[in-house]
Amino acid sequence: MKLVCVVLLTIITLGCGYGHNYGTMGGSAPQLMQVVPNAVNAGGPSFTLTVNGSSFSMNSVVYWNAMPLSTKFLTANQLVATVSASLIAMPQTVTVYVNSNGTVSNTMRFTVN
């Protein structure tokens, strides 16, 4: 009887979506390790920012000074985002981070020279 209850509980739990991690990998917060490039010259053209780290998910979004960027998921360790020319028109230091399923990563600085 105990085995039957365990099996039924497992089936019900899996059937409801519990036990599956559809969000970040391993359920941990996303972590930034590197942004490439980490600096550009002011007034330049739009560019693709590569974000390397861990625990990214399919719906992770890269943020540029609290503004979401168009982001493409490559792997749980890499995202790419498009930075428009208007965002780098003037010299500044920018804060870059990732939001993944409502969980925010650490931040990294990006320099617009």
N, C-alpha and C positions, 0 to 999 in steps of 0.2 A: 504494500500500500504506500509506503514511504517513497519508494522508487517511482511509482506512478505519479505521485504528487510532484516530485521533482521534475519528471519529464513533462508533465502538463504545464507546470510553471515556466519551464524553459521555452516551450512552444508558444505559450501566451506572450511571454516577454519578447521573444524574437519576432513574433507576428505583429506586435505593436510598434516595432521599430527600435525598441530598447536593445541595448547590446551592440548596436551598430553605431559607428562614429561617422556621421555624414558631414561633420564640421571640420575642425582642424585635425590634423593628423595626430593621433595619440591623445587628443583632448587637451593638449598644452597650448599655452599662449604663443602666438607667432613671435618670432625673434628675428630682428634684422642683424645681419653680420657685415653687409657690404652693399653700397650703391655704386653703380658704374654707369657713367662717369660720376665722380664726386664733386666736380666743378666744371663750369663752362664760362665762356665770356658773355657779358651782357650784350644784348642786341643781336645775338646769333639766331639761327633758325630753330624750329622745333626739333626735338630729338627724342630718342627712345631711352628711357631710364631702366636699367636692369637692377632688380632688387634681389639680392641673395640672402638667404636666411634659413629658417626652418618653421615647420608647422603652418604653412600656408594652405589654404583650401581653394576650391573652385570659385568661391565667391569673395575671396580676399580683394581688398581695394587699397591701392597705394594713395596716400594723402600727401599733399604738398602744401605746407602751411595751413593745415586744416581744410584744404579743398581737395575733394576726391578727383583723382585722375582716371582717365580711361585705362583700365588695367586688364591684362591678359594673363591668365594662369598658365604656366608652363609645367611646373612640377611643385611638389610640396616644399621645395627648396628654392624656387625661382619664379619671379613674376617680372613682367615688363609693363611699363606704363608710358604713355605719350605725354610729353611736356611741351605745351605750345610755346611759340615764340613770345607771345604776350606775357608769359610768366617769367621770362628771363630778360625782359626789356631793360631793366635797371639793376645795378649791383645790389646784392643783398645776401644775407645768410638765411637759408630756408630750412625748416624742420620737415623731415620725411619720416613717415611711419606707415604701418599697415594695420588696417582693421579687418579682422577675420571673424565673421559670425558674432560681431559685437565685442570682441576682445581685441584690445589695442596692444600693439607691440611696443618695444622700446623705440626711441627716436634716434635718428642720425642727422647730422648737419650736412647741407649741400651749399656750396659757395657759388654765387654768380658774381664773377669778377668784373 
